[in-house]
Amino acid sequence: MKIELVSGDITTEHVDAVVNAANSSLLGGGGVDGAIHRAAGPELLAACRGLRELWVDGLPVGRAVATPAFRMPARWIIHTVGPNRGAGETDPALLRSCFAESLRAAEILGAQSIAFPAISAGVYGWTMADVARIGLDALSSYAGPIPLARVVLFSEDALAVWRDAL
């Protein structure tokens, strides 16, 4: 799989699937999650409410589920819940699972391209360097049929950290 690193707005990516760094409620929040909900429109909230019928207690950390992308250029949004270091979720395997489970969900959808944010960096307390190292390890060890993974970072500083890790 080809891995691209870019600085930009993940909500405008022209890929098959965009990964949302969601909270377990799936009902929107801040950061990437809030931006994706705003860009996709109110249909996304309705779809996520439907998912909550399956995940009554919320989506577990490290898991991933998909919805249509509605008003975004992507076809699908894959929602994954990253570990929150501030809440004691410090196991790197949980973060790696976010990347792996998102790829698995994209495979099921038949996606040929996927865009990732820096899952759990920022408010969830993981350093950008740790997220880059763990995320790139998960992406580079992927042996499935998706030919393109793009990591879309919110700043040039974040992009530099990921480039150093690559």
C-alpha angles and dihedrals in degrees: 000000000000113000118206125189118203139162114232150081113316091203091068098049117128097218132119094250135021119198116227118208090219133178118239093261090063087210099112134273140170134312117018091352093056093044092052093048091050093047095045093049133223092309088074093059090051091050091048091050086056090053089053088066086066095037101041093168093042132265111304121242112272096022127111136207131177138228132173114275093230108187096011122095091243119085097226142020117216110203118207130173113225124208117266111222090194088060092050097263097136102143109119089209089069091056092045088051090059090061095041095046091047090053090048091051090048090051091053089052092050093242119171096191135031135185122210132195122210093278113215095002114128119013092020089061104238116133117244089239092056093046090048094049095046095040094048091047090054093045096045093050092051111116101179133112100273107108100193135046118175121192109208113201127194098225143025089244091057090046090053091054091052092046089052090050092049 
